[in-house]
Amino acid sequence: MTILINDKPHELDEPCSVAILLERHGARAGSVAVAHNEQFVSRANYATTIMQDGDTLEIVAPMQGG
């Protein structure tokens, strides 16, 4: 199955959670914001939000400064 993470295609053997994908990509759950299919996902739902074929995931790290 193919999903898009930050507009780049990624192949998965099976559906998996946002939490697992963040771990695989080295992103700390508390240091990023996540949107699944253009909908914000709260940290409390990372483990229960399951990626399916064709889904999109945006992982954004907050910026500091001004």
N, CA, C and O atoms as a CHARMM CRD file, in Angstrom:
* protein
*
  264
    1    1 MET  N      0.83800  -1.17800   0.00000 PROA 1      0.00000
    2    1 MET  CA     0.00000   0.00000   0.00000 PROA 1      0.00000
    3    1 MET  C      0.87700   1.23300   0.00000 PROA 1      0.00000
    4    1 MET  O      1.97900   1.22000   0.54900 PROA 1      0.00000
    5    2 THR  N      0.39400   2.29200  -0.61100 PROA 2      0.00000
    6    2 THR  CA     1.16100   3.52800  -0.71500 PROA 2      0.00000
    7    2 THR  C      0.44000   4.64900   0.01800 PROA 2      0.00000
    8    2 THR  O     -0.76500   4.83600  -0.14700 PROA 2      0.00000
    9    3 ILE  N      1.18300   5.38900   0.82700 PROA 3      0.00000
   10    3 ILE  CA     0.67500   6.58500   1.48200 PROA 3      0.00000
   11    3 ILE  C      1.62300   7.73400   1.15000 PROA 3      0.00000
   12    3 ILE  O      2.74100   7.51100   0.68400 PROA 3      0.00000
   13    4 LEU  N      1.17400   8.95100   1.39000 PROA 4      0.00000
   14    4 LEU  CA     2.03500  10.11700   1.22700 PROA 4      0.00000
   15    4 LEU  C      2.35300  10.69700   2.59400 PROA 4      0.00000
   16    4 LEU  O      1.45300  10.95800   3.39200 PROA 4      0.00000
   17    5 ILE  N      3.63600  10.89800   2.86000 PROA 5      0.00000
   18    5 ILE  CA     4.06300  11.57800   4.07500 PROA 5      0.00000
   19    5 ILE  C      4.78300  12.83500   3.62600 PROA 5      0.00000
   20    5 ILE  O      5.82000  12.76700   2.96500 PROA 5      0.00000
   21    6 ASN  N      4.22700  13.98500   3.99000 PROA 6      0.00000
   22    6 ASN  CA     4.75800  15.28000   3.55800 PROA 6      0.00000
   23    6 ASN  C      4.97700  15.29400   2.03700 PROA 6      0.00000
   24    6 ASN  O      6.02500  15.70900   1.54100 PROA 6      0.00000
   25    7 ASP  N      3.95700  14.82800   1.32500 PROA 7      0.00000
   26    7 ASP  CA     3.91500  14.81700  -0.14900 PROA 7      0.00000
   27    7 ASP  C      4.90200  13.85500  -0.80800 PROA 7      0.00000
   28    7 ASP  O      5.11900  13.94000  -2.01700 PROA 7      0.00000
   29    8 LYS  N      5.50400  12.94200  -0.04200 PROA 8      0.00000
   30    8 LYS  CA     6.41100  11.94900  -0.62200 PROA 8      0.00000
   31    8 LYS  C      5.81200  10.55900  -0.44500 PROA 8      0.00000
   32    8 LYS  O      5.35400  10.22400   0.64700 PROA 8      0.00000
   33    9 PRO  N      5.80600   9.74000  -1.50500 PROA 9      0.00000
   34    9 PRO  CA     5.22600   8.40100  -1.39600 PROA 9      0.00000
   35    9 PRO  C      6.06100   7.47700  -0.51100 PROA 9      0.00000
   36    9 PRO  O      7.29000   7.47700  -0.56600 PROA 9      0.00000
   37   10 HSD  N      5.36200   6.69400   0.30100 PROA 10     0.00000
   38   10 HSD  CA     5.98400   5.68600   1.15800 PROA 10     0.00000
   39   10 HSD  C      5.18300   4.40200   1.03400 PROA 10     0.00000
   40   10 HSD  O      3.95300   4.42100   1.02600 PROA 10     0.00000
   41   11 GLU  N      5.89200   3.29200   0.93700 PROA 11     0.00000
   42   11 GLU  CA     5.25600   1.98200   0.84400 PROA 11     0.00000
   43   11 GLU  C      5.15000   1.36400   2.24000 PROA 11     0.00000
   44   11 GLU  O      6.10300   1.39500   3.01800 PROA 11     0.00000
   45   12 LEU  N      3.99500   0.81300   2.53800 PROA 12     0.00000
   46   12 LEU  CA     3.76300   0.08500   3.79100 PROA 12     0.00000
   47   12 LEU  C      3.29600  -1.32100   3.45200 PROA 12     0.00000
   48   12 LEU  O      2.54700  -1.52400   2.49600 PROA 12     0.00000
   49   13 ASP  N      3.74500  -2.29300   4.24300 PROA 13     0.00000
   50   13 ASP  CA     3.30200  -3.67600   4.05000 PROA 13     0.00000
   51   13 ASP  C      1.87400  -3.89100   4.51600 PROA 13     0.00000
   52   13 ASP  O      1.15700  -4.74200   3.98900 PROA 13     0.00000
   53   14 GLU  N      1.46200  -3.09900   5.52400 PROA 14     0.00000
   54   14 GLU  CA     0.12500  -3.22800   6.09400 PROA 14     0.00000
   55   14 GLU  C     -0.26300  -1.91800   6.75400 PROA 14     0.00000
   56   14 GLU  O      0.60100  -1.08300   7.02000 PROA 14     0.00000
   57   15 PRO  N     -1.55300  -1.72300   7.02400 PROA 15     0.00000
   58   15 PRO  CA    -1.96400  -0.50600   7.71300 PROA 15     0.00000
   59   15 PRO  C     -1.25600  -0.39100   9.06600 PROA 15     0.00000
   60   15 PRO  O     -1.03400  -1.39100   9.74900 PROA 15     0.00000
   61   16 CYS  N     -0.91100   0.82900   9.43800 PROA 16     0.00000
   62   16 CYS  CA    -0.29700   1.05300  10.75100 PROA 16     0.00000
   63   16 CYS  C     -0.73000   2.40900  11.28300 PROA 16     0.00000
   64   16 CYS  O     -1.29300   3.23100  10.55900 PROA 16     0.00000
   65   17 SER  N     -0.45800   2.62400  12.55900 PROA 17     0.00000
   66   17 SER  CA    -0.90600   3.84100  13.23200 PROA 17     0.00000
   67   17 SER  C      0.03900   5.00800  12.98000 PROA 17     0.00000
   68   17 SER  O      1.19300   4.82800  12.59000 PROA 17     0.00000
   69   18 VAL  N     -0.47500   6.19400  13.21100 PROA 18     0.00000
   70   18 VAL  CA     0.34000   7.40600  13.13700 PROA 18     0.00000
   71   18 VAL  C      1.49400   7.30500  14.13400 PROA 18     0.00000
   72   18 VAL  O      2.61300   7.71200  13.82300 PROA 18     0.00000
   73   19 ALA  N      1.23800   6.77200  15.31900 PROA 19     0.00000
   74   19 ALA  CA     2.29300   6.63100  16.33400 PROA 19     0.00000
   75   19 ALA  C      3.45700   5.80200  15.80800 PROA 19     0.00000
   76   19 ALA  O      4.61500   6.16600  16.01100 PROA 19     0.00000
   77   20 ILE  N      3.17000   4.70700  15.14300 PROA 20     0.00000
   78   20 ILE  CA     4.22900   3.85000  14.59300 PROA 20     0.00000
   79   20 ILE  C      4.98900   4.58700  13.49600 PROA 20     0.00000
   80   20 ILE  O      6.21700   4.50900  13.44200 PROA 20     0.00000
   81   21 LEU  N      4.28800   5.29200  12.62900 PROA 21     0.00000
   82   21 LEU  CA     4.95800   6.03000  11.56500 PROA 21     0.00000
   83   21 LEU  C      5.86500   7.12700  12.11600 PROA 21     0.00000
   84   21 LEU  O      6.96700   7.33200  11.60700 PROA 21     0.00000
   85   22 LEU  N      5.41700   7.82500  13.14100 PROA 22     0.00000
   86   22 LEU  CA     6.26200   8.85200  13.74400 PROA 22     0.00000
   87   22 LEU  C      7.53100   8.23300  14.31900 PROA 22     0.00000
   88   22 LEU  O      8.62500   8.77700  14.16700 PROA 22     0.00000
   89   23 GLU  N      7.37200   7.09700  14.97800 PROA 23     0.00000
   90   23 GLU  CA     8.53600   6.39900  15.54100 PROA 23     0.00000
   91   23 GLU  C      9.50400   5.98200  14.43400 PROA 23     0.00000
   92   23 GLU  O     10.71400   6.16300  14.56600 PROA 23     0.00000
   93   24 ARG  N      8.98000   5.42900  13.35400 PROA 24     0.00000
   94   24 ARG  CA     9.82500   5.00000  12.23000 PROA 24     0.00000
   95   24 ARG  C     10.57500   6.15800  11.58600 PROA 24     0.00000
   96   24 ARG  O     11.67800   5.97700  11.07100 PROA 24     0.00000
   97   25 HSD  N      9.98600   7.33500  11.61300 PROA 25     0.00000
   98   25 HSD  CA    10.60000   8.49800  10.98200 PROA 25     0.00000
   99   25 HSD  C     11.38100   9.36500  11.96800 PROA 25     0.00000
  100   25 HSD  O     11.84300  10.45000  11.61500 PROA 25     0.00000
  101   26 GLY  N     11.52500   8.88500  13.19800 PROA 26     0.00000
  102   26 GLY  CA    12.34300   9.58200  14.17800 PROA 26     0.00000
  103   26 GLY  C     11.74200  10.86800  14.70400 PROA 26     0.00000
  104   26 GLY  O     12.46300  11.71000  15.23900 PROA 26     0.00000
  105   27 ALA  N     10.44800  11.03800  14.56600 PROA 27     0.00000
  106   27 ALA  CA     9.78200  12.24000  15.06800 PROA 27     0.00000
  107   27 ALA  C      9.24900  11.98300  16.46900 PROA 27     0.00000
  108   27 ALA  O      8.57300  10.98400  16.71400 PROA 27     0.00000
  109   28 ARG  N      9.55400  12.88300  17.37400 PROA 28     0.00000
  110   28 ARG  CA     9.01600  12.77400  18.73700 PROA 28     0.00000
  111   28 ARG  C      7.58500  13.28800  18.73100 PROA 28     0.00000
  112   28 ARG  O      7.31500  14.39700  18.26800 PROA 28     0.00000
  113   29 ALA  N      6.67600  12.48100  19.24600 PROA 29     0.00000
  114   29 ALA  CA     5.25200  12.80800  19.20000 PROA 29     0.00000
  115   29 ALA  C      4.94200  14.16400  19.81500 PROA 29     0.00000
  116   29 ALA  O      4.05000  14.85900  19.33000 PROA 29     0.00000
  117   30 GLY  N      5.64200  14.55900  20.85500 PROA 30     0.00000
  118   30 GLY  CA     5.36400  15.83000  21.52200 PROA 30     0.00000
  119   30 GLY  C      5.96200  17.03000  20.82300 PROA 30     0.00000
  120   30 GLY  O      5.70500  18.16600  21.22200 PROA 30     0.00000
  121   31 SER  N      6.75700  16.80200  19.78400 PROA 31     0.00000
  122   31 SER  CA     7.43900  17.92500  19.14400 PROA 31     0.00000
  123   31 SER  C      6.94400  18.21400  17.72800 PROA 31     0.00000
  124   31 SER  O      7.55000  19.01700  17.01900 PROA 31     0.00000
  125   32 VAL  N      5.86900  17.58200  17.31200 PROA 32     0.00000
  126   32 VAL  CA     5.33200  17.79100  15.96600 PROA 32     0.00000
  127   32 VAL  C      3.82000  17.93900  16.00800 PROA 32     0.00000
  128   32 VAL  O      3.16300  17.54800  16.97300 PROA 32     0.00000
  129   33 ALA  N      3.28500  18.51400  14.93600 PROA 33     0.00000
  130   33 ALA  CA     1.84000  18.53400  14.71300 PROA 33     0.00000
  131   33 ALA  C      1.57200  17.60800  13.53000 PROA 33     0.00000
  132   33 ALA  O      2.38500  17.51300  12.61100 PROA 33     0.00000
  133   34 VAL  N      0.43000  16.93000  13.55900 PROA 34     0.00000
  134   34 VAL  CA     0.13100  15.92900  12.53900 PROA 34     0.00000
  135   34 VAL  C     -1.26500  16.15900  11.96300 PROA 34     0.00000
  136   34 VAL  O     -2.22000  16.43700  12.68700 PROA 34     0.00000
  137   35 ALA  N     -1.35300  16.03300  10.62900 PROA 35     0.00000
  138   35 ALA  CA    -2.65000  16.03900   9.94400 PROA 35     0.00000
  139   35 ALA  C     -2.76000  14.76300   9.12900 PROA 35     0.00000
  140   35 ALA  O     -1.85400  14.42000   8.37000 PROA 35     0.00000
  141   36 HSD  N     -3.86500  14.06900   9.28900 PROA 36     0.00000
  142   36 HSD  CA    -4.16700  12.84300   8.54800 PROA 36     0.00000
  143   36 HSD  C     -5.31200  13.16800   7.59800 PROA 36     0.00000
  144   36 HSD  O     -6.40600  13.53300   8.02600 PROA 36     0.00000
  145   37 ASN  N     -5.04400  13.03100   6.30700 PROA 37     0.00000
  146   37 ASN  CA    -6.05200  13.38500   5.29400 PROA 37     0.00000
  147   37 ASN  C     -6.62200  14.78600   5.53400 PROA 37     0.00000
  148   37 ASN  O     -7.83100  15.00900   5.46800 PROA 37     0.00000
  149   38 GLU  N     -5.70500  15.72400   5.81700 PROA 38     0.00000
  150   38 GLU  CA    -5.99100  17.14500   6.00400 PROA 38     0.00000
  151   38 GLU  C     -6.77700  17.46400   7.27200 PROA 38     0.00000
  152   38 GLU  O     -7.31000  18.56500   7.40300 PROA 38     0.00000
  153   39 GLN  N     -6.85700  16.52100   8.20400 PROA 39     0.00000
  154   39 GLN  CA    -7.53700  16.76100   9.47900 PROA 39     0.00000
  155   39 GLN  C     -6.52600  16.64800  10.61400 PROA 39     0.00000
  156   39 GLN  O     -5.78900  15.66500  10.69400 PROA 39     0.00000
  157   40 PHE  N     -6.48500  17.66400  11.50400 PROA 40     0.00000
  158   40 PHE  CA    -5.58600  17.63400  12.64400 PROA 40     0.00000
  159   40 PHE  C     -5.82300  16.38200  13.47900 PROA 40     0.00000
  160   40 PHE  O     -6.96600  15.97400  13.68700 PROA 40     0.00000
  161   41 VAL  N     -4.73800  15.77600  13.95500 PROA 41     0.00000
  162   41 VAL  CA    -4.82100  14.60300  14.82800 PROA 41     0.00000
  163   41 VAL  C     -4.20000  14.98100  16.16600 PROA 41     0.00000
  164   41 VAL  O     -3.04200  15.39600  16.21400 PROA 41     0.00000
  165   42 SER  N     -4.95100  14.84300  17.24600 PROA 42     0.00000
  166   42 SER  CA    -4.39900  15.13200  18.57500 PROA 42     0.00000
  167   42 SER  C     -3.46500  13.99600  18.98900 PROA 42     0.00000
  168   42 SER  O     -3.62900  12.85600  18.55400 PROA 42     0.00000
  169   43 ARG  N     -2.49300  14.31600  19.82700 PROA 43     0.00000
  170   43 ARG  CA    -1.53700  13.29800  20.28600 PROA 43     0.00000
  171   43 ARG  C     -2.24300  12.10800  20.92200 PROA 43     0.00000
  172   43 ARG  O     -1.78200  10.97300  20.80300 PROA 43     0.00000
  173   44 ALA  N     -3.34900  12.36100  21.58900 PROA 44     0.00000
  174   44 ALA  CA    -4.09000  11.27700  22.24100 PROA 44     0.00000
  175   44 ALA  C     -4.61500  10.25600  21.22600 PROA 44     0.00000
  176   44 ALA  O     -4.91700   9.11900  21.58800 PROA 44     0.00000
  177   45 ASN  N     -4.72200  10.65900  19.96300 PROA 45     0.00000
  178   45 ASN  CA    -5.26700   9.76600  18.93000 PROA 45     0.00000
  179   45 ASN  C     -4.22200   9.19000  17.98900 PROA 45     0.00000
  180   45 ASN  O     -4.58500   8.49700  17.03900 PROA 45     0.00000
  181   46 TYR  N     -2.93700   9.45100  18.21500 PROA 46     0.00000
  182   46 TYR  CA    -1.89300   8.93100  17.32900 PROA 46     0.00000
  183   46 TYR  C     -1.93100   7.40100  17.24200 PROA 46     0.00000
  184   46 TYR  O     -1.77500   6.84000  16.15700 PROA 46     0.00000
  185   47 ALA  N     -2.13600   6.73200  18.36600 PROA 47     0.00000
  186   47 ALA  CA    -2.11000   5.25900  18.37900 PROA 47     0.00000
  187   47 ALA  C     -3.34900   4.64500  17.73200 PROA 47     0.00000
  188   47 ALA  O     -3.30900   3.49700  17.28700 PROA 47     0.00000
  189   48 THR  N     -4.44200   5.39500  17.67600 PROA 48     0.00000
  190   48 THR  CA    -5.68400   4.82500  17.14000 PROA 48     0.00000
  191   48 THR  C     -6.01600   5.32800  15.73700 PROA 48     0.00000
  192   48 THR  O     -6.98900   4.87500  15.13300 PROA 48     0.00000
  193   49 THR  N     -5.22100   6.25700  15.21500 PROA 49     0.00000
  194   49 THR  CA    -5.41900   6.73300  13.84900 PROA 49     0.00000
  195   49 THR  C     -4.60400   5.84000  12.92600 PROA 49     0.00000
  196   49 THR  O     -3.37300   5.86300  12.94900 PROA 49     0.00000
  197   50 ILE  N     -5.29900   5.05700  12.11900 PROA 50     0.00000
  198   50 ILE  CA    -4.66700   4.03800  11.27900 PROA 50     0.00000
  199   50 ILE  C     -4.59900   4.51900   9.82900 PROA 50     0.00000
  200   50 ILE  O     -5.59200   4.95700   9.24800 PROA 50     0.00000
  201   51 MET  N     -3.40800   4.42100   9.27600 PROA 51     0.00000
  202   51 MET  CA    -3.18200   4.80500   7.87800 PROA 51     0.00000
  203   51 MET  C     -3.63200   3.67800   6.95500 PROA 51     0.00000
  204   51 MET  O     -3.37200   2.50300   7.21400 PROA 51     0.00000
  205   52 GLN  N     -4.31100   4.05700   5.87400 PROA 52     0.00000
  206   52 GLN  CA    -4.78800   3.11600   4.86500 PROA 52     0.00000
  207   52 GLN  C     -4.21400   3.50900   3.50400 PROA 52     0.00000
  208   52 GLN  O     -3.69100   4.61200   3.34800 PROA 52     0.00000
  209   53 ASP  N     -4.30700   2.63000   2.53700 PROA 53     0.00000
  210   53 ASP  CA    -3.80200   2.89400   1.19200 PROA 53     0.00000
  211   53 ASP  C     -4.36900   4.20900   0.65700 PROA 53     0.00000
  212   53 ASP  O     -5.57800   4.43500   0.70500 PROA 53     0.00000
  213   54 GLY  N     -3.48700   5.07800   0.14500 PROA 54     0.00000
  214   54 GLY  CA    -3.90100   6.34600  -0.44200 PROA 54     0.00000
  215   54 GLY  C     -4.01400   7.49600   0.53700 PROA 54     0.00000
  216   54 GLY  O     -4.25000   8.63000   0.12000 PROA 54     0.00000
  217   55 ASP  N     -3.85300   7.23900   1.82600 PROA 55     0.00000
  218   55 ASP  CA    -3.95200   8.30000   2.83000 PROA 55     0.00000
  219   55 ASP  C     -2.77300   9.25900   2.73800 PROA 55     0.00000
  220   55 ASP  O     -1.72300   8.93200   2.18300 PROA 55     0.00000
  221   56 THR  N     -2.97200  10.46000   3.29900 PROA 56     0.00000
  222   56 THR  CA    -1.90100  11.43800   3.38900 PROA 56     0.00000
  223   56 THR  C     -1.62700  11.76500   4.84700 PROA 56     0.00000
  224   56 THR  O     -2.53500  11.78500   5.67800 PROA 56     0.00000
  225   57 LEU  N     -0.36400  12.02200   5.14200 PROA 57     0.00000
  226   57 LEU  CA     0.04400  12.41000   6.48000 PROA 57     0.00000
  227   57 LEU  C      0.99400  13.59100   6.36000 PROA 57     0.00000
  228   57 LEU  O      1.98900  13.53200   5.63700 PROA 57     0.00000
  229   58 GLU  N      0.67800  14.65700   7.07400 PROA 58     0.00000
  230   58 GLU  CA     1.57100  15.80800   7.13100 PROA 58     0.00000
  231   58 GLU  C      2.13300  15.88200   8.53400 PROA 58     0.00000
  232   58 GLU  O      1.38800  15.88500   9.51400 PROA 58     0.00000
  233   59 ILE  N      3.44600  15.94000   8.62500 PROA 59     0.00000
  234   59 ILE  CA     4.14100  16.04700   9.91000 PROA 59     0.00000
  235   59 ILE  C      4.87100  17.38300   9.89200 PROA 59     0.00000
  236   59 ILE  O      5.73900  17.62000   9.05200 PROA 59     0.00000
  237   60 VAL  N      4.50800  18.25200  10.82900 PROA 60     0.00000
  238   60 VAL  CA     5.05000  19.60600  10.84800 PROA 60     0.00000
  239   60 VAL  C      5.69000  19.87600  12.19600 PROA 60     0.00000
  240   60 VAL  O      5.07100  19.67400  13.24100 PROA 60     0.00000
  241   61 ALA  N      6.94200  20.33700  12.16700 PROA 61     0.00000
  242   61 ALA  CA     7.63200  20.74700  13.39000 PROA 61     0.00000
  243   61 ALA  C      7.40300  22.25000  13.57500 PROA 61     0.00000
  244   61 ALA  O      7.58600  23.02000  12.63300 PROA 61     0.00000
  245   62 PRO  N      7.00700  22.67100  14.77000 PROA 62     0.00000
  246   62 PRO  CA     6.77900  24.10200  15.01300 PROA 62     0.00000
  247   62 PRO  C      8.06500  24.90200  14.83200 PROA 62     0.00000
  248   62 PRO  O      9.15800  24.41700  15.12500 PROA 62     0.00000
  249   63 MET  N      7.92200  26.11900  14.35000 PROA 63     0.00000
  250   63 MET  CA     9.06400  27.02000  14.14700 PROA 63     0.00000
  251   63 MET  C      9.06600  28.05300  15.26100 PROA 63     0.00000
  252   63 MET  O      8.01000  28.47100  15.73800 PROA 63     0.00000
  253   64 GLN  N     10.25700  28.46000  15.67200 PROA 64     0.00000
  254   64 GLN  CA    10.38800  29.52100  16.66600 PROA 64     0.00000
  255   64 GLN  C     10.98400  30.75000  16.00800 PROA 64     0.00000
  256   64 GLN  O     11.60900  30.67100  14.95100 PROA 64     0.00000
  257   65 GLY  N     10.78500  31.85400  16.63500 PROA 65     0.00000
  258   65 GLY  CA    11.37500  33.07900  16.11900 PROA 65     0.00000
  259   65 GLY  C     10.31000  34.04700  15.66800 PROA 65     0.00000
  260   65 GLY  O      9.11900  33.84000  15.90200 PROA 65     0.00000
  261   66 GLY  N     10.74700  35.09800  15.02400 PROA 66     0.00000
  262   66 GLY  CA     9.75200  36.06500  14.64400 PROA 66     0.00000
  263   66 GLY  C     10.14700  36.97400  13.56900 PROA 66     0.00000
  264   66 GLY  O      9.36500  37.83800  13.17200 PROA 66     0.00000
